[in-house]
């Protein structure tokens, strides 16, 4: 179970070795209690608070605490100080960022991203015979770009990253164009818009990516990898570059959840608010999205490596495999 604290003024502290969450509702305080053994993560939005006792209990029980901005972007996390792995992994990760190993992995992650995009479009095509021809045309276009990424040659990512980004960006424009066209007219959007989003679909998608960033950072840390040492998203971003690299294969998790919410017409104007120069999710919108996203990532099962796995477990397995390959363990 994950505690999602996104109400302004919410307070998390400890009472009788339980997490106590206090909310103020219409002037009255409402308290809920949760056993630490049943909590796997605590997600807190801006405007909420927690006590140091709550932090300590979480750390003792290996419970991840993630702090989000109001737009869904994670800004920090509490993590126990015990080292999770050998420093050898991080040394090899840094070395790989400077040679052909980094090129291999970036091409691998980008091609997987495009493969996952086409797989999602194929599933949508099966249920939309009237749009099958145009969907297949877009699938073919993205597949052609995937092959071009595979064909790129080079020993250093920074000598070819503009080309790779260009191919990936072209595929993204095709992909989101067809996703938009498959929605009812009121939900359609002209393309990707970031922070702030210019429409409801992008507002939901940006927040979903923000939550996914935090999950990717966790699997990297657990696998002993450094979230800051990336291969394509380089140091000049001054951000967690490996998180932005590694997430590419999994962005369709967020895409699929958001698309399903809109195609099922579960989103209405009460889920977003107008802000300066854009649109943002409100509490109701965040609750709708997070419940669906966590169900999809943490509970629903997929067939992966010969076993039924949650998508979160699949990401963790991929992170461990990546780390092991870096140190040539497997």
N, C-alpha and C positions, 0 to 999 in steps of 0.2 A: 504494500500500500504506500502511496505517495501523498504527503500532505501538501496541498497547493494553497498557499496563503496569498491571495491577491485582493483582499479587502483593505481599504485604507484604514489605518489605526489598529489593525489586528496585532495581537501580542502573543508570542509563544514563550512559555516558560515551563517550569517543572513543578509538579505537585504530586507527592507520594510516588516518586519515580515514574511518573507518567508525563507525557507532553500535554500541557494544558494550553488550549488555544482560546483566547478571549476576543470576542467580537462585540462591537457596540451596534445594536440594531434598534433603531427608533428610540434612542435614549436609554435602552436597557442592555445590560451586559449578558451575553450568552457565552457559556463555557462548554468546551468539548474536550474529552480526554482520550489519549491514544497511547497504547503500550509501545515501548521502543522496539520490542521484538517483532512487531508487525509493520513497522515503518521502514521503508527502504530509502526514501529521499524526502527532503523538505525543500519545496520550491517557494521562494518568497519574492513578491513584487515590491517595487518601490512604495514607501509609505507604510510598511509594516515593520515590526520590531521583534527581536528575540533576546532572551537573557543569556548570559555566559553559562549558566547552569544547563540551559538547553543545548548550547553548543557542545559542552563537555559530554553530556549524555549521548549526543549524536556521534561524537568522535569515538567514544568507548564502544559504541555499537556499529561502527563503520557505516553510519548513515550520512549520505551526501547532503550538504546544505548548499543550495545554489541561489544567488541573489540576481534578480532580473530588473532591468529597466522597464518602464511602463510599456515600451514597444516590443518587449519579448527578448531583447538582447541580454545574454548573461554578462554580468560585469565582475563576478567573482564567486568563489566557492570556499567553503571551509573543508579542509582535508587533513586527515591525521598526519602527524609528522614522521611516522615510521616509514622508512624507505620501502618502496614496493618492488624493487628489482635491482639487478646489477647495473652499474653505470656503463658497462660495456655496450649496452643497447644504445644509449644516448650518444656515446662516442661514435659508434658506427652510423647512427642516424645523421650526425653532423658531417661525417666524411661522405656519406651517400649524397648529401645535398650539393656536393661540389663535383660529382662525376656522373658517369653513365647510369649508375644505379638509380639515381633520382629521376633521370629521364625515363627509365623503364617503368618506375612506379607511377609517375604522372600519366604516362600514356595508358597504363593499365587502368587507373582510376577514371580517367576521362572516357575511355572506350566503354567501361562498365556503366558509367553514367548514361551515355547515349544508348547503350543496350537496354538499360532499365527504362529509359524514356520510350523506346520503341515497343518494349513489352507492355507497358501501360497502355500505349495507343492501340496495340493489338487487342487487348482485353476490351477496350472501349469500342473498337470496331465490331467485335462479335455481337454487341448488343445494339448496334446502330447501323442496320443494313442500308438505310437511306444515305448515310454518310460514308459508307465503306470505301468508295472509290477515292474520295479526297483524303481520307485518313491514310489509306495505303500509299497515296502519292507522297504524303508527308513522312511516312515511315521510310520510304525509299530514299527520300532526300537526307534524312538523318543518318541512315545506314551508310550512304555514300560518304558523308562527312566523317563517320566513325572510321571507315577504311582509310581516309586521308590522314587521320590522326595516327593510325597504326603504321602508316608508311613513312612518317617523319623520321629523319635520321639526325643524330647529333649526340655529342658526348656531355654537353652541359645544358641544363634546362634554361638558364638565363640567355642562351644564344638562340633559343627557339620558342620561348614562352609567348612572344607576340603572335606567332603563327598558331600555336596551340590554342591560345585564348580566342583568336579570330575564328577558328573552326568550331570551337565549343560555343562561342557566342552566336554564330550563324545557326547552329543546331538548336540553340535555346530559343531563338526568335521563331523558327519554324514550329517548334514544339508548343510554345505558349500561344502562338497564333491559332493552332488547331484546337487546343484546349478551350480557348475563349469562344471559338465558333461553335463548339458543342454545347455551350451553356445557353440558357434562355437569354433573350436580348437584355433584360434588366441587369444581368450579372456579367455581361461581356466586358472585356477590358482591352485597351489598345496595345498593351505590352507590359513588360515588367517595370514597376516603379518601386523605389526602395523607401528610404526613410526621409520624409513621410510618404506613405502610400497614397496614390491618387484615386484609388477605388477600393471597394470592399474585398475583392478577391485578393489583391496584393496586400492589403492590411492583414488578412488571415494568413497568407502565405509567409509574409515577413515574420510574423510572430511564431509560426510553426517552425521556420528555419532557426529562429533564436533558441527555441526549446531544444531543437535537434543539435545545435552547436554544443549545448551543455552536455548532452548525452555522448556525443562524439569525444569531447574532451575527457570525459570520465573513462571511456574504454581505452583511450590512449594512455592515460595515467596508470590505469590498472595493468596495462601491458608493459609498462616501464618506458614508454616513449615520451619525448619532450613535446608538449603542445606548441611550443614556440619555434621549433626548428623545422621549417617547411622546405619544400622543394621548388614549387612554382610560386606560391604566395610567399614572397621573400621578405627579408628583414625590413625593407623600406615601408612595409605596411604597419610596422610597429604593433602587430597584433599576433594572435596565436595562429601562426602561419600553417602549422601542420593540421590544425583543426579544419581550416579552410580547404586544405588539400584533401584530407581523408574523407571529408563529408560528401565529396562530389558523388560517390557511388550511391549515396543514401538519400539524396535530396528528393527522389521520387517518393519516399515514404511520406514526406510532408505534402508533396504535390497531390498524391492520391487521396489522402485524408481530406484536404481542402476541397479538391474537385468533387468528391462524393458529397460533402456537406452542401455545396452549391447546387449540384445537379439534383439532389434530393429536395432542394428548396427549403433547407432548414435554417438558412440565414435570412434575417430580416433587418430592417433599418435600426431596430433596437439593440443590435449587437455591436454597433460602431458609433463613434462620435466624430463630429467634424472638429479638426484642430487647425492651427495655423498652417496654411498651404497643403492640407492633406486630410487624411482619414486615419483614425486609430481605433483599435479594439477597446471596448469598455469591459467591465467585469463580466457581464453576461456573455459577451463574445468570447472572452478568454476561457470561461468555464465550458462553453460549448466546444471550443476547439481542443482544449487540453484533455477533456474526457475522451474525445474521439481519438486523439493522437496517442494518448497513453494506452488505450485499448489496442490500437493497431500495433504499437511498438512493443509493449510489455506483456500482452496477454494473447493476442492472436498468434497462431502457429503457422509456420511455413515449412516446406520440405527443404532442408539445407544440409549439405554434406551427409546425405543418407539418413538424417534424423529429423524428427519434428522439433523445430526450434522457434522461440520467439525471435522477432527481428532484432531485439536488443542483444540476445545471446549470439545471433549471427554476426552482428557488428563486433562484439567482443572477441569472437573466434577469429575474425578477419584481422583484428588488431594484434592478437597474439601471433598469428601466422606471419604478419608483416614484421613484427619484432624478431621472431625466430629466423626469418629469411635474412634479415640484416646481419645477424651474428652467425649465419650459416648453420643454425641448429637443426633446421629441417628443410 
